[in-house]
Structure formats: C-alpha cells, structure tokens
Amino acid sequence: MLHQQSPWLYELKTSRKAYSFGNYSERRDIVIIGGGIAGVMTAYFLLTLTKKNVVLLEGNTIASGATGHNAGQLISYLEKPFEEIVEQYGESLALEGQKDINSGWDLLEDIKKTLRIKTPIYIFEGLSGCVSAKPVYTHLQNRFLRPQVSHQNEFCLIADDCPFLEAIPSTFSDLYTIVPRKVILDLLETHDTSYSVAFTAKKGCMNSAMFCEEVIEYLLKKYNDRFEVHENAHVSEIILNKEDVYTRVNNEISLISNKIVLCTNGFRNIKIINRAGKTISSELHEALHGKIGFMKAYTFKDIKKPVAISYYNSKDSDYFYLTRRPSTISTDNHHNLVSIGGPEHFLADKHTYTTDHAYPKDILKKIDVFIEKTRINEFKEHYEHVFVWHGLMGYTKKGLRLIGPDIHNKVLMYNLGCNGVGILPAIFGGKKIALFVNDNVHKKSIFDPNI
C-alpha cells in the first residue's frame, strides 16, 4: 500500500481537543510561535523551570511541519565542520557548543523518565560509510579537534585496500584501525564494495511527532493553569516594544506578552516590526534558506535490530541515510519500518512550499537506484506499506542553530534553524531559553543570534 504521507504522522493518534485562538485581554508572560519539536521543548522547559504562563501558537496542528516530516534520526551532530567553528569562534566556545548539543541526550532521557513517555526511543551506536576521502578527513579532523567531547566507543575502520589510505595525514593515525574490507561491508549492511571506511557515532531514532503530542498532553494536564495551546493560529505580525510584544493572530486578534520565542522553520509570512531598535524582519528571513528533503519508507517482515546508517557515496560528499526500527503500523510485532532519505532540492521561494506537493519521479528513481546498489536485497521481499514524503529544512547563514535573544531587541528570542539534524539541538535550545528567562543572563555561545 502506497502512502504519500510521512509514516510519523500516519502513526500519530491525537485524542485531545484542539482549541482555536480566541480574544485575549490579559497579558501573557511568553508566547511561543511554532508547535514542532522546538516549540514543544521550549514550552516544556519554560513550564518546568520557570513560573511563567505560556501560550503556544501553531499555524496548523502540533508537529505537522518539519517535525512530522523528518527522517526520525537522533544525533548530536553539527553540520558545519568543527574546524570552521573553531576558526570562527575559538576552541573554547566551539567545544562548549558541542557539549551543549551532546547534553540533549541526557535531557531526552530525563524527559522520557519524568513524563513516562510511551513513544519508543531507540539509542545505539550508529554508522557512517564512505567511498571517498573528503568526508573521512572531515570526520577524523573533527575527532582530532574535540576528543574530550566525543562519545565513548566511537571508532573508525579503514579497509586495508582503501585507495586513499596513504593520503590520510599521519596525525590521525591513532584515530582509526585498518581491517579487511568485508568487516566494513558487514557493518554497513551492504554489498557495494566501493565503501572503504566505516565510523560510528551515538545515534538514535524516534517518532518526534508522536513524542511532541505526548509532551503536549502532559503539559496541558499538569500546567492547565498557565499553559495554553492554540492550533490553526496563523501569526501575521509581531510588534516589538521595549518591554512587551503585540502578536497579531489570524489577521484580527492581538495578544500582548512580555516575551516571544520564534520556534518556526523561519519561512512563515510573519512581519516583524521593532519599535525599540533596528529593523529585524528582513534580516530574519534573509538569514535562512530552505531545502526540501525527500524520503521513502517501507514496512516489512524483519527482525533486525534498530540502526541508523549514513552512506557518503560520492566524491562531493553527497549522501543517503537510513533508519530502521520496529514498526507500530504493521499487523504484528515482527515488522520493521525502514526509512531512506538524502536527496535535497534548494527552495528558491520559501513561501511556496507545502507538504502535499507532488513527489518528483526522478527523486523516487534516485532513491530506488541507491537501494538497489547499496543495500542487501531486503527491500525486494514482501512489504506491507510504502511511504513517500518530503519536508522543509531551515538552514541559517552561519550554519548553526539560533538560540537566544535577538541582538536588537531581547523581548524576541529564537530556538530555530534545524540545519538538517534538529531534534537534539531543539531540546537543548528549549532549556537554554528557559534558563535565560529565569535570570536574564546570557552567556556567549556559538548559537547566539547575530544576524
């Protein structure tokens, strides 16, 4: 059965009542715009770490955007090479930034235990395979520069007949082990003999849309006196003053708050008027660019353990990624859901994208060619469901997430910019927003909004 829909939203079952935005005369402490993983985590930490009352506004439904249209991977990974971060911000801030992202693992575990989350969360040693030197050099350079913030049990294996083995700098010699190529192919679960290198990193996978829905239900019950969620609440204008914010919702109603946090993907048609400083709106939207990520998934009979693997399969560092975990869609407990992604399209006009756009046939073919060439023939077996979907990713100019207050007006804050791997950074970002609100002290960070 073919579904042009994300499997995460297909799995999602919502039982709570959805509220539309009404007329408000009372001031609120904090407004959050965006009901994806970033907005939900920001609400969670604001409610648990502060005494503020919080309103969350979502233009569609909770987790219906990028959070419900991702590949489901968990990884504490900065897409910008660590070497470039060190050059731009210095070693101390770069290392602190990586520690911040790594803290997302513990924060996620704490949330899981505190809320007794039922959404399955799988954590394991993930893998990456490479056929060319460039991604290998980047990985080894990252490990060389930040050994104290790397996870334990990380390793790099290089085939004894690797064509670029001699070109790897001797400074990296302690960071890898030479093995027969078959060891690498077995780890990567592939018959494609062009792969010469495999390395590990702590990874995981989960349905972040289902996770968000669980968190929202918990917060609405526990903090019903100071938390509200409004879906189908379209924000058209934000007016920033020195001490407060006016938010225009559904082109009619204004909500007054002390602070506002943007947790969107950065592409909404929101006009931002700053009456207490430099113009912000044009800078915000010009500072983010969009890429549409395309994905495909199967459910089929399989008992292999959960895994996440990235395949860097060309000289220009192009790659595919795969996650596998037990399916909650299938008719019995012996099925896995396998998701594959990688192809991306640059989005020229950021306001024209919708999640129900037709899925390009050339992208489907590209993914199918990858499966045929790279994977063992497991996808040729009988499957129950096939999913094809795409999602919009927001990339910042500086290549890093934006977390914290705007430099022109501190009543406006951000927790946005997924940069392709947004779940753990969104969790850490939510906590950082709450800590800032608590004491109003902002420690310098690589994630500071400096647009």
VEXGU-485650 format. One record per residue (C-alpha): residue in one letter; x, y, z. Coordinates in steps of 0.5 Angstrom, whole numbers, padded with zeros to 4 digits, always signed. Layout:
% residues N
AXYZ ...
***
This chain:
% residues 451
M+0000+0000+0000 L+0003+0007-0002 H+0002+0013+0002 Q+0004+0020+0000 Q+0005+0022+0007 S+0010+0021+0013 P+0010+0015+0017 W+0011+0019+0023 L+0004+0023+0022 Y+0001+0016+0020 E+0003+0013+0027 L+0000+0019+0030 K-0006+0019+0034 T-0009+0025+0037 S-0014+0025+0043 R-0014+0032+0046 K-0019+0037+0044 A-0016+0043+0039 Y-0017+0050+0041 S-0018+0056+0036 F-0015+0062+0038 G-0020+0067+0042 N-0020+0074+0044 Y-0015+0076+0050 S-0015+0082+0054 E-0010+0079+0059 R-0002+0080+0058 R+0001+0073+0058 D+0009+0072+0060 I+0011+0069+0054 V+0008+0067+0047 I+0012+0061+0043 I+0011+0061+0036 G+0011+0054+0033 G+0009+0047+0035 G+0014+0043+0033 I+0020+0040+0037 A+0023+0046+0038 G+0017+0050+0041 V+0014+0044+0045 M+0021+0043+0048 T+0021+0051+0049 A+0015+0050+0053 Y+0017+0044+0057 F+0023+0048+0060 L+0019+0054+0061 L+0014+0051+0065 T+0018+0046+0069 L+0024+0051+0070 T+0020+0058+0071 K+0014+0060+0074 K+0012+0064+0067 N+0005+0063+0064 V+0006+0061+0057 V+0002+0061+0050 L+0004+0056+0044 L+0001+0058+0038 E+0001+0053+0032 G-0001+0055+0025 N-0003+0048+0023 T-0003+0042+0028 I+0002+0040+0033 A+0008+0037+0030 S+0005+0038+0023 G+0011+0041+0020 A+0018+0039+0020 T+0018+0035+0026 G+0013+0031+0023 H+0017+0030+0016 N+0024+0029+0018 A+0028+0022+0018 G+0027+0021+0025 Q+0034+0021+0027 L+0037+0023+0033 I+0045+0025+0033 S+0049+0030+0037 Y+0052+0033+0030 L+0054+0040+0028 E+0053+0040+0020 K+0058+0046+0020 P+0065+0043+0020 F+0068+0043+0027 E+0075+0046+0025 E+0071+0052+0022 I+0067+0053+0028 V+0074+0053+0032 E+0077+0058+0027 Q+0070+0063+0027 Y+0069+0063+0035 G+0075+0060+0038 E+0077+0053+0041 S+0073+0054+0048 L+0067+0057+0045 A+0067+0051+0040 L+0068+0046+0045 E+0062+0049+0049 G+0058+0049+0044 Q+0059+0041+0042 K+0058+0040+0050 D+0051+0043+0049 I+0049+0039+0044 N+0051+0033+0047 S+0047+0035+0053 G+0041+0033+0049 W+0042+0026+0050 D+0041+0027+0058 L+0036+0032+0057 L+0032+0027+0053 E+0033+0021+0058 D+0030+0026+0063 I+0024+0028+0060 K+0023+0020+0058 K+0023+0018+0065 T+0019+0024+0068 L+0014+0024+0063 R+0014+0016+0063 I+0014+0017+0055 K+0011+0011+0051 T+0014+0013+0045 P+0019+0008+0043 I+0026+0012+0043 Y+0032+0007+0041 I+0039+0009+0042 F+0045+0006+0039 E+0052+0006+0036 G+0050+0009+0029 L+0055+0008+0023 S+0057+0012+0017 G+0060+0009+0011 C+0065+0013+0006 V+0067+0012-0001 S+0072+0018-0002 A+0077+0022+0002 K+0073+0028+0004 P+0068+0026+0009 V+0073+0021+0012 Y+0078+0027+0013 T+0073+0032+0016 H+0071+0026+0021 L+0078+0025+0023 Q+0079+0032+0024 N+0073+0033+0028 R+0075+0028+0033 F+0082+0030+0033 L+0080+0037+0035 R+0075+0035+0040 P+0077+0029+0043 Q+0074+0031+0050 V+0067+0032+0048 S+0067+0025+0043 H+0062+0020+0046 Q+0066+0013+0048 N+0066+0007+0044 E+0067+0012+0038 F+0072+0008+0033 C+0074+0009+0025 L+0075+0003+0021 I+0079+0004+0014 A+0080-0002+0009 D+0087-0005+0008 D+0086-0004+0001 C+0083+0003+0001 P+0085+0007-0005 F+0087+0014-0001 L+0090+0010+0006 E+0096+0013+0004 A+0094+0020+0004 I+0091+0020+0011 P+0095+0025+0015 S+0100+0022+0020 T+0097+0026+0025 F+0090+0022+0025 S+0094+0015+0026 D+0091+0014+0033 L+0084+0015+0031 Y+0083+0009+0026 T+0084+0002+0025 I+0086-0002+0019 V+0081-0008+0018 P+0079-0012+0012 R+0074-0009+0007 K+0069-0015+0009 V+0069-0012+0016 I+0067-0005+0014 L+0061-0008+0009 D+0058-0012+0014 L+0058-0007+0019 L+0054-0002+0014 E+0050-0008+0011 T+0052-0007+0004 H+0055-0011-0002 D+0057-0005-0005 T+0065-0006-0005 S+0066+0002-0006 Y+0066+0003+0001 S+0073+0004+0004 V+0071+0007+0011 A+0066+0006+0017 F+0066+0010+0023 T+0061+0010+0029 A+0057+0016+0033 K+0052+0015+0038 K+0045+0016+0034 G+0038+0014+0035 C+0031+0014+0032 M+0024+0016+0034 N+0018+0019+0032 S+0019+0026+0034 A+0011+0028+0032 M+0009+0023+0037 F+0014+0025+0042 C+0011+0032+0042 E+0004+0030+0042 E+0005+0026+0049 V+0009+0032+0052 I+0004+0037+0050 E-0002+0033+0053 Y+0003+0032+0059 L+0004+0040+0060 L-0004+0041+0059 K-0006+0037+0064 K+0000+0039+0069 Y+0000+0046+0068 N-0007+0047+0066 D-0007+0054+0070 R-0001+0057+0066 F-0001+0054+0059 E-0005+0054+0053 V-0004+0051+0046 H-0008+0054+0040 E-0008+0051+0033 N-0009+0054+0027 A-0007+0060+0030 H-0003+0064+0024 V+0001+0069+0026 S+0002+0075+0021 E+0005+0081+0025 I+0010+0082+0031 I+0010+0089+0034 L+0016+0089+0039 N+0017+0095+0044 K+0022+0096+0049 E+0018+0092+0055 D+0013+0088+0051 V+0010+0085+0045 Y+0004+0085+0041 T+0002+0079+0037 R-0003+0079+0031 V-0006+0072+0030 N-0011+0070+0024 N-0010+0078+0022 E-0015+0080+0027 I-0013+0079+0034 S-0007+0082+0038 L-0004+0078+0044 I+0000+0082+0049 S+0006+0079+0052 N+0013+0080+0056 K+0017+0076+0051 I+0016+0072+0045 V+0020+0066+0042 L+0020+0064+0035 C+0021+0056+0034 T+0019+0056+0027 N+0023+0054+0021 G+0024+0061+0019 F+0019+0061+0013 R+0013+0064+0015 N+0010+0070+0013 I+0011+0074+0019 K+0012+0081+0019 I+0016+0084+0025 I+0016+0091+0027 N+0021+0093+0032 R+0020+0100+0035 A+0025+0099+0040 G+0031+0098+0035 K+0034+0096+0029 T+0029+0093+0023 I+0029+0086+0024 S+0024+0082+0020 S+0028+0083+0013 E+0034+0080+0017 L+0031+0074+0020 H+0028+0072+0013 E+0034+0073+0009 A+0038+0069+0014 L+0035+0063+0013 H+0035+0059+0007 G+0031+0053+0005 K+0032+0046+0003 I+0027+0040+0001 G+0029+0034+0004 F+0026+0027+0000 M+0025+0021+0004 K+0022+0014+0003 A+0020+0008+0008 Y+0018+0001+0008 T+0015-0003+0013 F+0016-0011+0012 K+0017-0017+0016 D+0024-0017+0019 I+0027-0018+0026 K+0034-0014+0025 K+0036-0009+0031 P+0035-0001+0030 V+0040+0002+0027 A+0042+0009+0023 I+0047+0009+0018 S+0049+0015+0013 Y+0052+0013+0006 Y+0057+0018+0004 N+0057+0015-0003 S+0061+0020-0008 K+0067+0025-0008 D+0063+0031-0007 S+0060+0028+0000 D+0053+0027-0003 Y+0050+0022+0002 F+0044+0018+0004 Y+0042+0016+0011 L+0038+0010+0013 T+0034+0009+0020 R+0031+0002+0022 R+0026+0001+0028 P+0020-0003+0030 S+0014-0001+0026 T+0008+0001+0030 I+0004+0001+0024 S+0004-0007+0022 T-0001-0012+0024 D+0004-0016+0028 N+0011-0015+0032 H+0016-0018+0027 H+0016-0012+0022 N+0021-0006+0022 L+0020+0001+0019 V+0026+0003+0015 S+0027+0010+0012 I+0031+0012+0007 G+0033+0020+0005 G+0038+0024+0003 P+0036+0028-0004 E+0035+0035-0003 H+0033+0041-0007 F+0034+0048-0006 L+0028+0052-0005 A+0028+0059-0008 D+0022+0062-0006 K+0021+0060+0002 H+0014+0061+0002 T+0011+0057-0004 Y+0013+0050+0000 T+0007+0046+0002 T+0008+0038+0005 D+0003+0036+0000 H+0007+0038-0006 A+0007+0032-0011 Y+0013+0028-0010 P+0018+0028-0016 K+0019+0022-0020 D+0026+0023-0021 I+0028+0023-0014 L+0024+0017-0013 K+0028+0014-0018 K+0035+0016-0015 I+0033+0013-0008 D+0031+0007-0011 V+0038+0006-0015 F+0041+0008-0008 I+0037+0002-0005 E+0039-0003-0011 K+0046-0001-0011 T+0048+0000-0004 R+0043-0005+0001 I+0043-0012+0001 N+0036-0015-0003 E+0032-0014+0003 F+0027-0009+0000 K+0026-0014-0005 E+0022-0018+0000 H+0014-0017+0001 Y+0013-0011+0005 E+0006-0008+0007 H+0007-0001+0007 V+0011+0004+0003 F+0011+0012+0005 V+0014+0017+0000 W+0014+0024+0003 H+0018+0031+0004 G+0020+0036+0009 L+0023+0043+0009 M+0029+0044+0013 G+0031+0051+0015 Y+0039+0053+0015 T+0042+0059+0018 K+0047+0063+0014 K+0052+0062+0019 G+0051+0054+0019 L+0049+0054+0026 R+0042+0054+0030 L+0040+0060+0033 I+0038+0060+0041 G+0037+0066+0045 P+0035+0073+0045 D+0035+0078+0039 I+0041+0083+0039 H+0037+0088+0037 N+0031+0087+0042 K+0031+0082+0048 V+0024+0081+0048 L+0025+0077+0042 M+0028+0070+0042 Y+0030+0064+0038 N+0030+0057+0038 L+0030+0055+0031 G+0035+0053+0025 C+0035+0045+0024 N+0040+0045+0020 G+0038+0038+0018 V+0039+0035+0025 G+0035+0039+0029 I+0032+0034+0035 L+0037+0034+0040 P+0039+0042+0039 A+0032+0043+0039 I+0031+0040+0046 F+0038+0044+0049 G+0035+0050+0046 G+0029+0050+0050 K+0033+0049+0056 K+0037+0055+0054 I+0031+0059+0053 A+0028+0058+0060 L+0035+0059+0063 F+0036+0066+0060 V+0028+0068+0062 N+0030+0066+0069 D+0036+0070+0070 N+0036+0074+0064 V+0044+0073+0064 H+0046+0071+0057 K+0053+0067+0057 K+0056+0068+0050 S+0055+0062+0045 I+0056+0060+0038 F+0049+0059+0038 D+0048+0067+0039 P+0043+0070+0034 N+0048+0075+0031 I+0044+0076+0024 
***
